[in-house]
Amino acid sequence: MRVVIIGGTGHVGTYLVPRLVEAGHEVVCISRQLRKPYQSHAAWESVRQIGIDRSAAEQDGSFGDQVRLLAPDAVIDMICYTPESARRLVEPLRGRVRHFLHCGTIWVHGHSVQVPTTEAQPRNPFGEYGTNKAATETYLLAEAQRTGFPATVLHPGHIVGPGWAPLNPTGNFNPGVFAKLAQGQEVLLPNLGMETVHHVHADDVAQAFMQALANWSSAVGESFHAVSPAALTLRGYAEAMASWFGQPAQLRFLPWDEWRKTVSEENANATWDHIAHSPNCSIMKAQSLLNYQPRYSSLQAVQESVSWLIEVGNLLSD
Ligand SMILES: NC(=O)c1ccc[n+]([C@@H]2O[C@H](COP(=O)([O-])OP(=O)(O)OC[C@H]3O[C@@H](n4cnc5c(N)ncnc54)[C@H](OP(=O)(O)O)[C@@H]3O)[C@@H](O)[C@H]2O)c1
């Protein structure tokens, strides 16, 4: 198939584009061409790269037509954040694509009720990002049901891989937390450390997209979580990472209002966003309908990323 991927040079595209090429697809990658994939791969030599700024092209109304003129069999949209943005693609592509895959997020769930959360549970999104992503999912799946538009939605967890800092055991992106655990220093955790995070390796997200493409009849009109097999509690995550560094975990717990004063506002906001969601998602649907078999546990994914942080000297204590 000719597969057009919009935003294919980022976390997921780094792994997904080589997988698409290796599977024999003709790949066209749209980006602003401001950045390169996190890892080089010979597959990129056979990828047609097109420079388009989606925001600018949406403003002048040309984006959907530019994608349609590429005559894709399948479109993978990695960077759609609102139903309006999705609509600008769906209208011109209606009746012209075999498969349309949208990258969502587990934030569509907001808080969970019964865990592990399944895709069937009613959505309780909060915050602009999660609310817009949930509305986009609703729009695309309704288009699939009402008009047969061949949409599939994949919902990644916290995407991890070598090349960027993973979400840490305090629920933010400060790599200094790993440095403290590595040195056996005390780490403060909010509340009882029992709130959860749910990572996924970027290559496993890529696998989920590949499996959706390969299982068209099970995938169309459906959404799927693309996460590791199990979420982590902050406390368990901190303990496991300390142990990986060969140190006992020195953890202390503070009520949220006290804890937040011990970190920067940026880190407090990131932690709040993560613990307010406390995701814990099921992969049963993707396993049974798509044969999604993640290669990485949450800890394995994080450890690969932290090994990269150590390698490039970015594991500095704050
Ligand atoms: N990161 C996470 O932990 C996480 C978790 C759950 C869900 N998600 C979802 O994952 C998706 C993002 O995937 P990702 O993390 O692989 O992406 P990413 O690493 O943020 O990369 C974004 C890609 O889009 C391109 N891009 C950005 N702005 C663009 C524009 N205006 N026009 C054209 N291209 C543009 C970038 O290249 P240029 O900069 O060169 O244009 C790059 O190829 C989003 O839908 C997000 O909601 C992410």
PDBQT file of the ligand as one rigid body, heavy atoms in Angstrom, charges set to zero:
ROOT
HETATM    1  N1  LIG A 401       4.382  11.651  23.876  1.00  0.00    +0.000 N 
HETATM    2  C1  LIG A 401       3.580  10.880  24.592  1.00  0.00    +0.000 C 
HETATM    3  O1  LIG A 401       3.933  10.359  25.660  1.00  0.00    +0.000 OA
HETATM    4  C2  LIG A 401       2.177  10.598  24.067  1.00  0.00    +0.000 A 
HETATM    5  C3  LIG A 401       1.311   9.845  24.855  1.00  0.00    +0.000 A 
HETATM    6  C4  LIG A 401       0.055   9.522  24.346  1.00  0.00    +0.000 A 
HETATM    7  C5  LIG A 401      -0.303   9.956  23.085  1.00  0.00    +0.000 A 
HETATM    8  N2  LIG A 401       0.543  10.704  22.355  1.00  0.00    +0.000 N 
HETATM    9  C6  LIG A 401       0.129  11.136  21.020  1.00  0.00    +0.000 C 
HETATM   10  O2  LIG A 401       1.164  10.818  20.113  1.00  0.00    +0.000 OA
HETATM   11  C7  LIG A 401       1.099  11.702  18.999  1.00  0.00    +0.000 C 
HETATM   12  C8  LIG A 401       2.451  12.282  18.745  1.00  0.00    +0.000 C 
HETATM   13  O3  LIG A 401       3.285  11.242  18.333  1.00  0.00    +0.000 OA
HETATM   14  P1  LIG A 401       4.835  11.307  18.597  1.00  0.00    +0.000 P 
HETATM   15  O4  LIG A 401       5.050  11.425  20.101  1.00  0.00    +0.000 OA
HETATM   16  O5  LIG A 401       5.475  10.225  17.848  1.00  0.00    +0.000 OA
HETATM   17  O6  LIG A 401       5.166  12.711  17.916  1.00  0.00    +0.000 OA
HETATM   18  P2  LIG A 401       6.341  13.700  18.201  1.00  0.00    +0.000 P 
HETATM   19  O7  LIG A 401       7.537  12.977  18.698  1.00  0.00    +0.000 OA
HETATM   20  O8  LIG A 401       5.801  14.865  18.955  1.00  0.00    +0.000 OA
HETATM   21  O9  LIG A 401       6.649  14.166  16.690  1.00  0.00    +0.000 OA
HETATM   22  C9  LIG A 401       5.754  14.977  15.999  1.00  0.00    +0.000 C 
HETATM   23  C10 LIG A 401       5.921  14.753  14.502  1.00  0.00    +0.000 C 
HETATM   24  O10 LIG A 401       5.053  15.636  13.812  1.00  0.00    +0.000 OA
HETATM   25  C11 LIG A 401       5.802  16.585  13.033  1.00  0.00    +0.000 C 
HETATM   26  N3  LIG A 401       5.099  17.861  13.187  1.00  0.00    +0.000 N 
HETATM   27  C12 LIG A 401       4.921  18.584  14.320  1.00  0.00    +0.000 A 
HETATM   28  N4  LIG A 401       4.198  19.692  14.059  1.00  0.00    +0.000 NA
HETATM   29  C13 LIG A 401       3.905  19.668  12.722  1.00  0.00    +0.000 A 
HETATM   30  C14 LIG A 401       3.197  20.539  11.846  1.00  0.00    +0.000 A 
HETATM   31  N5  LIG A 401       2.617  21.674  12.273  1.00  0.00    +0.000 N 
HETATM   32  N6  LIG A 401       3.097  20.198  10.537  1.00  0.00    +0.000 NA
HETATM   33  C15 LIG A 401       3.664  19.062  10.081  1.00  0.00    +0.000 A 
HETATM   34  N7  LIG A 401       4.362  18.195  10.864  1.00  0.00    +0.000 NA
HETATM   35  C16 LIG A 401       4.481  18.504  12.169  1.00  0.00    +0.000 A 
HETATM   36  C17 LIG A 401       7.200  16.530  13.623  1.00  0.00    +0.000 C 
HETATM   37  O11 LIG A 401       8.214  16.884  12.705  1.00  0.00    +0.000 OA
HETATM   38  P3  LIG A 401       8.618  18.442  12.484  1.00  0.00    +0.000 P 
HETATM   39  O12 LIG A 401       8.813  19.036  13.857  1.00  0.00    +0.000 OA
HETATM   40  O13 LIG A 401       9.890  18.348  11.679  1.00  0.00    +0.000 OA
HETATM   41  O14 LIG A 401       7.494  19.052  11.733  1.00  0.00    +0.000 OA
HETATM   42  C18 LIG A 401       7.293  15.043  13.955  1.00  0.00    +0.000 C 
HETATM   43  O15 LIG A 401       7.460  14.287  12.772  1.00  0.00    +0.000 OA
HETATM   44  C19 LIG A 401       0.060  12.758  19.354  1.00  0.00    +0.000 C 
HETATM   45  O16 LIG A 401      -1.147  12.463  18.707  1.00  0.00    +0.000 OA
HETATM   46  C20 LIG A 401      -0.094  12.617  20.866  1.00  0.00    +0.000 C 
HETATM   47  O17 LIG A 401      -1.361  13.025  21.297  1.00  0.00    +0.000 OA
HETATM   48  C21 LIG A 401       1.784  11.036  22.808  1.00  0.00    +0.000 A 
ENDROOT
TORSDOF 0
